[in-house]
Amino acid sequence: MRPTSLDEVAGQRHLLQPGSPLVQLATPDTRAQRAVSVILWGPPGTGKTTLAQAIARSSGRRFVELSAVTAGVRDVREVMQDALNQRDLYGQSTILFLDEIHRFTKAQQDALLPGVENGWVVLIAATTENPSFSVVAPLLSRSLLLTLEPLSDDDLGLLVDRAVEDPRGLGGAIALDDDARAALVRLASGDARRALTALEAAASLPSADGDAAPVITAEHVAQAVDRALLRYDRQGDEHYDVVSAFIKSIRGSDVDAAMHYLARMVEAGEDPRFIARRLVISAAEDIGLADPQALQIAVAAAEAVAFIGMPEGRIPLAEATAYLATAAKSNAAYLAIDRAVADVRAGGFGRVPTHLRDAHYPGAKRLGHGKGYVYPHDTDIGVAPQQYLPDELRGTRYYEPKALGAEREVQARLEKIRRIVDGR
């Protein structure tokens, strides 16, 4: 089912716009034969090999494939010499597709440089690792780095439908019901290869019923992949129900329930960035200053997921979930901003006290701006008795810390601060 041209490729539309480097590589125009090499970086099953082969077929170039797992420096040099001969003797350009380039040693990557620099080959290298860390700088600087994205559900659905109907696939000999199609898309989690493998395995299970074509059901998919199918629609009720239960379990300090709902989202292919965002919100909303480190851990988990991706990203998500669920809880900061916003929306804002206004621009001091302001650092205790709220809101209390966790200390300290500021 591998596409034979770029027009058949599902997904990666951001890389296949008219005039893009990949489209130019695929053109058979002889003026484009001296083309730039590219490094394709993306998760498994997103089309790195597919793009390379489609470009070679469309452009009419020779296509040579090497795997970094099995090829050595000698293999690379032989390909380079052969490519040079083909160019000089027959005017034939060569595309060298190197899979898993991150597995190449520095010496092996250095062996590619003469061929790439002199145009003997057009290198299309594929990697699932960040090239900034896994590809030598000279090779990286001579290539365009293009980032592939996981396939969307629509892209995966298109691939599955095509595989069912296309003569290269199942050729319409078997049907696929809607639940099975949705299950295949969900299980694939953006990986085309995984979707087609699961489809092929499931296609051998249903039996014919009379003259009608056998039908693949969700049960067949579950049986084929040996994995329970979760009812989970990333745009439907189940999506919101599970994440709601996840956050409420954290808020309720039930770490086991929180871990269960996290596992359901991970297994259903939920966007890990969505889960990470919910953890950050939970840390600020439900924990706050009862444990100030909670927000730092949630943000760190979000950054870790973005950096390492899935499936390993589930580990920092689990760490943050466990920390937040077992941390002391306080929504005092959350309630404080909502109370303040409610006052502002109701018109309760008033003028900024004169002594707090900006006194730096010309004429400000003539208006009394800044006059009488006490610089807190000039006092022995770092707190000065003076008014900060507008007159209309003087004495208003928005933030009321709770005697929970670290906020207990904040509560005691804040009471002393307020007495000094109020001049009591």
C-alpha positions in Angstrom: 0.0 0.0 0.0 3.0 2.3 -0.1 2.2 5.4 -2.3 3.9 5.7 -5.6 3.7 9.5 -5.8 3.4 12.4 -3.5 -0.2 12.9 -4.5 -1.1 9.6 -2.8 0.7 10.4 0.5 -1.7 10.9 3.4 -0.7 13.5 5.9 2.4 15.9 6.0 0.5 18.5 4.0 2.8 21.2 5.6 5.7 19.6 3.8 4.0 19.0 0.4 2.8 22.5 -0.5 3.6 23.5 -4.1 7.2 24.6 -4.5 8.3 23.0 -1.2 11.7 21.3 -1.1 10.1 17.8 -1.2 7.9 18.7 -4.2 10.9 20.1 -6.0 12.9 16.9 -5.3 10.1 14.9 -6.9 10.0 16.9 -10.1 11.5 15.2 -13.2 12.7 18.5 -14.5 16.4 18.1 -15.3 17.1 21.6 -14.0 16.2 20.4 -10.5 18.5 17.4 -10.7 21.0 19.1 -8.4 18.8 19.2 -5.4 19.4 19.7 -1.7 19.6 16.8 0.7 17.0 16.5 3.5 16.8 14.9 6.9 13.3 13.7 7.8 12.7 13.8 11.6 9.5 12.3 13.0 7.8 9.4 14.9 7.6 5.9 13.5 4.9 5.3 10.8 4.6 8.9 9.7 5.9 8.4 6.1 9.6 8.9 6.1 10.4 5.9 3.8 7.3 6.5 1.8 8.2 10.1 1.0 11.7 9.0 -0.1 10.5 6.3 -2.4 7.7 8.4 -3.8 10.2 11.2 -4.6 12.6 8.7 -6.3 9.8 7.3 -8.5 8.4 10.7 -9.4 11.7 12.3 -10.2 13.1 9.3 -12.2 16.2 9.2 -10.1 18.0 6.0 -9.0 17.0 5.0 -5.6 19.4 3.3 -3.2 18.4 2.4 0.3 20.8 1.7 3.2 19.9 0.9 6.8 22.1 2.3 9.5 21.5 -0.9 11.4 23.4 -3.1 8.9 25.5 -0.7 6.7 29.1 0.3 7.5 31.5 2.9 6.1 32.5 0.5 3.3 28.9 0.2 2.1 28.5 4.0 2.2 31.7 4.5 0.1 30.6 1.9 -2.4 27.3 3.7 -2.9 29.0 7.0 -3.3 31.4 5.7 -5.9 28.6 4.0 -7.8 26.5 7.2 -7.7 29.5 9.1 -9.1 29.9 6.6 -11.9 26.2 6.8 -12.8 26.3 10.5 -12.9 29.4 10.8 -15.0 28.7 7.9 -17.4 24.9 8.1 -17.8 23.8 11.5 -16.3 21.7 9.6 -13.8 21.1 11.2 -10.4 20.9 9.0 -7.3 18.8 9.3 -4.2 20.4 7.7 -1.2 17.8 6.9 1.5 19.4 6.2 4.8 17.1 4.9 7.5 17.8 5.5 11.2 20.7 7.8 10.6 21.0 8.4 14.3 22.4 4.9 14.6 25.4 5.8 12.4 28.6 6.6 14.2 30.5 9.9 13.5 32.9 8.1 11.2 30.0 6.6 9.2 28.3 10.0 8.9 31.5 11.6 7.9 31.8 9.2 5.0 28.6 10.7 3.6 30.0 14.2 3.4 31.9 14.1 0.1 28.9 12.6 -1.8 26.5 15.1 -0.3 28.7 18.1 -0.7 29.7 17.3 -4.3 26.2 16.4 -5.4 27.0 12.7 -6.2 23.9 11.8 -4.2 20.8 13.4 -2.9 20.6 12.2 0.7 17.3 11.6 2.3 18.0 10.6 5.8 15.3 9.4 8.3 15.5 9.5 12.0 13.2 9.3 15.0 15.8 11.1 17.2 16.4 14.8 17.4 19.0 15.4 14.7 20.6 18.2 16.7 21.9 15.6 19.0 22.3 12.6 16.7 23.6 14.0 13.4 27.1 15.5 13.0 27.1 19.3 12.4 28.8 19.3 8.9 26.1 16.9 7.6 23.3 18.8 9.4 24.4 22.1 7.9 24.4 20.6 4.4 20.9 19.4 4.6 17.4 20.7 5.2 15.8 19.5 8.4 12.1 18.7 7.9 9.9 17.6 10.8 7.1 15.1 10.2 4.0 15.0 12.4 1.9 12.1 13.6 -0.9 11.4 11.2 -4.3 12.8 12.1 -7.4 10.6 12.6 -8.6 11.7 9.2 -5.4 10.7 7.5 -5.4 7.3 9.2 -9.0 6.8 8.2 -8.2 7.5 4.6 -5.3 5.0 4.7 -7.5 2.3 6.2 -10.3 2.9 3.7 -7.9 2.8 0.8 -6.3 -0.5 2.1 -9.8 -2.1 2.2 -10.7 -1.1 -1.3 -7.4 -1.0 -3.3 -6.4 -4.1 -5.3 -2.9 -3.7 -3.7 -4.6 -4.2 -0.3 -7.7 -6.2 0.5 -9.3 -5.4 -2.9 -12.8 -5.1 -1.5 -12.9 -8.7 -0.5 -13.7 -7.8 3.0 -15.8 -5.0 4.6 -15.0 -2.9 7.7 -17.7 -1.7 10.0 -17.6 1.8 11.6 -16.6 0.7 15.1 -13.8 -1.4 13.7 -12.5 1.5 11.6 -12.6 3.8 14.6 -10.8 1.2 16.7 -8.0 0.9 14.1 -7.6 4.6 13.9 -7.5 4.9 17.7 -5.1 2.1 18.2 -2.7 3.5 15.6 -2.1 6.8 17.5 -0.8 8.6 14.4 1.2 5.6 13.1 0.2 4.4 9.6 2.2 1.2 9.8 0.5 0.2 13.0 -2.9 0.9 11.5 -2.3 -1.3 8.4 -0.7 -4.1 10.4 -3.7 -4.3 12.7 -6.0 -4.2 9.7 -4.2 -7.0 8.0 -4.3 -9.1 11.2 -8.0 -8.5 11.7 -8.8 -9.3 8.1 -8.0 -13.0 8.6 -10.6 -13.4 11.4 -14.1 -12.9 10.1 -15.8 -15.7 8.1 -18.0 -15.3 5.0 -21.8 -15.2 5.5 -23.3 -16.4 2.3 -22.5 -14.3 -0.7 -21.8 -11.2 1.4 -18.2 -10.1 2.0 -16.9 -10.9 5.5 -17.1 -7.9 7.9 -14.4 -6.9 10.3 -15.9 -5.8 13.6 -14.4 -4.1 16.6 -14.2 -7.5 18.3 -12.1 -8.8 15.5 -9.7 -5.9 15.9 -9.5 -6.5 19.6 -8.8 -10.2 19.1 -6.2 -9.5 16.4 -4.1 -7.0 18.4 -4.7 -8.9 21.7 -5.7 -5.6 23.4 -9.0 -4.5 25.0 -10.6 -1.7 23.0 -11.4 1.3 25.1 -14.6 3.3 24.3 -13.0 6.7 23.9 -13.7 9.4 21.4 -11.2 12.2 21.5 -13.9 14.6 20.5 -16.9 13.0 22.3 -18.4 12.5 25.7 -16.0 9.9 26.8 -13.0 12.2 26.3 -14.5 14.8 28.6 -15.8 12.2 31.1 -12.5 10.5 31.6 -10.5 13.7 31.9 -13.1 15.1 34.3 -12.7 11.9 36.5 -8.9 12.3 36.2 -8.9 15.8 37.6 -11.5 15.1 40.2 -9.5 12.1 41.4 -6.4 14.3 41.8 -8.4 17.0 43.6 -9.8 14.3 45.9 -6.3 12.9 46.6 -7.1 9.4 45.2 -3.8 8.6 43.5 -4.9 5.2 42.4 -8.0 6.4 40.7 -6.0 9.2 39.1 -3.5 6.7 37.7 -6.3 4.6 36.3 -7.8 7.4 34.4 -4.4 8.5 33.2 -3.8 5.0 31.9 -7.1 5.0 30.0 -6.2 8.3 28.3 -2.7 7.1 27.4 -4.0 3.7 26.0 -6.7 5.4 24.0 -4.2 7.6 22.3 -5.1 10.9 23.9 -2.8 13.8 23.0 -0.2 13.8 25.9 0.0 17.6 25.6 -3.6 17.8 26.5 -3.0 15.7 29.6 0.0 17.8 30.5 -2.0 21.0 30.2 -4.7 19.6 32.5 -2.0 18.7 35.1 -0.6 22.3 35.0 -4.1 23.7 35.6 -4.8 21.3 38.4 -1.5 22.2 40.1 -2.4 25.9 40.1 -6.2 25.5 40.8 -6.4 22.7 43.3 -3.0 22.8 45.1 -1.7 26.3 44.8 0.5 27.5 47.7 -0.3 24.5 49.8 2.6 23.0 47.9 4.3 25.6 45.6 6.4 22.8 44.0 3.4 21.2 42.5 3.2 23.7 39.6 6.9 23.4 38.9 6.6 19.6 38.7 3.5 19.8 36.4 5.3 22.3 34.1 8.4 20.1 34.1 6.3 17.1 33.1 4.7 19.0 30.2 8.2 20.0 29.0 9.5 16.5 29.3 6.6 15.1 27.3 7.2 17.6 24.5 10.9 16.7 24.6 10.8 12.9 24.7 7.4 12.1 23.2 5.4 9.0 23.7 5.4 6.2 24.8 8.1 7.2 27.4 6.2 10.5 28.0 3.7 8.5 30.1 6.4 8.2 32.8 6.7 12.0 33.7 2.9 12.3 33.3 2.6 9.5 35.9 5.1 11.1 38.2 3.3 14.5 38.1 -0.1 12.8 38.6 1.2 10.9 41.7 2.7 14.1 43.1 -0.4 16.2 42.6 -2.8 13.6 43.9 -0.8 13.2 47.1 0.0 16.9 47.7 -1.8 19.1 50.1 -4.7 21.0 48.5 -5.8 24.6 48.5 -7.8 26.5 46.0 -7.3 29.8 47.8 -5.3 31.5 44.9 -7.9 30.3 42.4 -10.7 31.8 44.5 -8.7 35.0 45.0 -8.4 35.8 41.4 -12.1 35.0 40.7 -13.2 37.3 43.5 -10.9 40.1 42.2 -12.2 39.6 38.7 -15.8 39.7 39.9 -15.2 43.1 41.6 -13.5 44.5 38.5 -16.3 43.4 36.3 -18.8 44.9 38.7 -17.0 48.3 38.4 -15.2 48.1 41.7 -11.8 49.3 40.6 -11.4 53.0 41.5 -8.4 55.2 41.0 -4.9 54.1 41.7 -3.8 55.8 45.0 -1.7 58.9 44.1 1.4 57.7 46.0 1.5 54.5 43.9 1.2 56.2 40.5 4.2 56.4 38.1 6.3 59.4 38.9 8.9 59.0 36.1 7.3 60.8 33.2 7.6 64.7 32.9 5.1 66.6 35.0 4.1 63.6 37.1 5.6 64.9 40.3 3.7 68.3 39.9 0.6 66.2 40.0 1.7 64.6 43.2 2.4 61.2 41.7 4.6 59.1 43.9 4.4 61.6 46.8 4.4 59.9 50.1 5.3 56.5 48.8 7.3 54.4 51.3 9.9 52.2 49.8 9.5 48.9 51.7 13.2 48.0 51.4 14.0 51.1 53.4 12.2 49.7 56.5 13.8 47.3 59.0 11.2 44.5 58.3 10.7 45.0 54.5 7.0 45.9 55.0 5.6 49.5 55.3 2.2 50.7 56.6 0.6 52.3 53.6 -2.5 51.9 51.4 -2.3 49.9 48.2 -5.9 49.2 47.1 -8.1 52.0 45.7 -10.2 53.9 48.3 -13.3 52.1 47.1 -11.8 48.7 47.9 -9.8 49.5 51.0 -9.9 46.6 53.4 -11.1 44.1 50.8 -9.7 40.6 51.2 -9.4 38.4 48.1 -6.8 35.9 49.1 -7.7 33.8 52.1 -5.0 31.0 52.6 -6.0 27.8 54.2 -4.3 26.0 57.1 -3.1 23.2 54.8 0.4 22.2 53.8 2.8 25.0 53.1 -0.1 27.5 53.0 -0.4 27.2 56.8 2.9 29.2 57.0 1.6 31.7 54.4 -1.5 32.2 56.5 0.4 33.1 59.6 2.8 35.3 57.8 0.1 37.1 55.8 -1.8 38.0 59.0 1.2 39.8 60.4 1.8 41.5 57.0 -1.8 42.7 56.8 -1.7 44.2 60.3 1.5 46.2 59.5 0.2 47.4 56.1 -3.1 48.4 57.6 -1.3 50.2 60.4 -2.9 48.1 63.1 
